[in-house]
């Protein structure tokens, strides 16, 4: 019987297999940031251990950093960032600090350096590590104990998750993006739908996505509960990688591409679970609740809790509507927002900024609007194209790179009761700041919403 | 890691689903560089509501959390496990856990117990009827016992053994140091380094 892509990549990385034990899996790349690493480095120090492979490790500062120029004013955040610097210096780990040309959100910089490649195993103390699976590797988030384990051994004991295929047939209609697709998938399968599985996204609609779009899809695999998401590498992948700083070059490029072409699910392979989605019927999709599965097409209205058969889903909807201060039956297009955020590891890449700029060109925003590039390199690229002028002319704020308003750990937050349309990945209670209310949207919907002040599709303008 | 063999204590019924790790410990608490002091941040937003179950005097001192499904979804923050442990919890019972949370728990010795949804509800109802009810979570026998009831739960042999013995994963892995070196010698040359 054939093997799935996930099985092939997994098997390639098994260091040791023993009956009744998890596989010992080799890790090709370990990404680090300031939040989930300090206690891991402390653990190494206490045990007198070193970083086994510092040259397979890279660090950046992202979660705590302010997105306006200047030092970190919060002393606790500053200490955390300084701790990362001290740890990287002591253990010999490459670091891209604030202000560095290579600094950015951890899941943006791996791909942009060409460090994220097909067939690799990649981990990071951050659940959105699933982003890197867009290149055809196995990439997943880990906790701090596991960060310490990878630092010390470059391996992780792990049971291979089950495999799941999400087959997306047809073509996304004009104006419908990767973000709409993944929000629709999560609403379909639920926040636990992928639990215990590595999801492989397949089908015509996936093949037609750019690498940026594929990263958006894989990024939010965790919101569907999956351990990881992946997409088989193809010409789009190779074209994105070619010429990047850490991509293979010369004869090694040809050898690598030959291997990468073998990284696809065999025709006779069997997945543990298969889900079918028709892309051609999708429309812009937004969330109305407090978990990423509580979403609906923008054309719809806020659902009534009674419309859910499952009592648990019903009570979750009741609670969500109360927190979100929404009434059942209100058309989603009538929901007014205070703030629009474009950025994050989900939608902070150049293509996302272009999509927002296309809407904002020649228009004015009526809400507070933060446009935050995912990395300093994305920022430079956007400025070379003049996108920053479009944003500024529209009245939006053009910021420095960082996680910004995705998670409420830096100065970019919502105030209690404030409502956002956000291109980030989580609409949890308080995620963007205590008492804040989040609607997850695509960059195009975010920009259109900034123009009208209400949840809006670009086609409405 | 703390070893876990069997634990008997009172329980708190948390009748919510999708209790994500942002609720268990909001992000502002993650700025600490130490491993201690996270109990103050446990459910800190929800605890501001006097009617939140953790504020109910009847459940003070409880050490087993009995939650709705999809507990610990979202962020990978191990701080969620530290916060639960430092507050005094030894085990969490739910019908389904977020994968990363579940893995983090077993690294730290907080036992994640998966039981069917109706069993979880039966335990919640029993605890609500009598908050002084004691539960026993028995990892050796892989079962939860309360009153005259009991329910078996599944956990793989390897994780169970590590928890029973309180073993440190890194120490176990380093026994395979030769195998790691051998694997490294065979890695493809084109694979990237950050150097």
Interface residues (C-beta under 8 A of the other chain):
Chain A: X15 X16 X20 X21 X22 X24 X26 X28 X29 X35 X36 X38 X39 X42 X47 X49 X52 X53 X54 X55 X56 X57 X58 X63 X64 X74 X76 X77 X79 X80 X83 X94 X114 X115 X117 X120 X125 X126 X127 X140 X141 X142 X143 X144 X145 X146 X148 X149 X152 X153 X154 X155 X157 X159 X161 X191 X192 X195 X196 X222 X223 X225 X227 X246 X247 X248 X252 X253 X255 X256 X259 X290 X291 X293 X312 X313 X315 X316 X319 X407 X408 X409 X426 X428 X429 X430 X431 X434
Chain B: X15 X16 X17 X18 X20 X22 X23 X26 X27 X28 X30 X31 X32 X33 X34 X35 X45 X68 X69 X70 X73 X74 X75 X76 X77 X78 X79 X81 X96 X97 X98 X99 X100 X103 X104 X107 X108 X117 X156 X157 X158 X169 X170 X172 X173 X174 X176 X177 X179 X180 X183 X184 X187 X188 X189 X190 X191 X192 X193 X194 X195
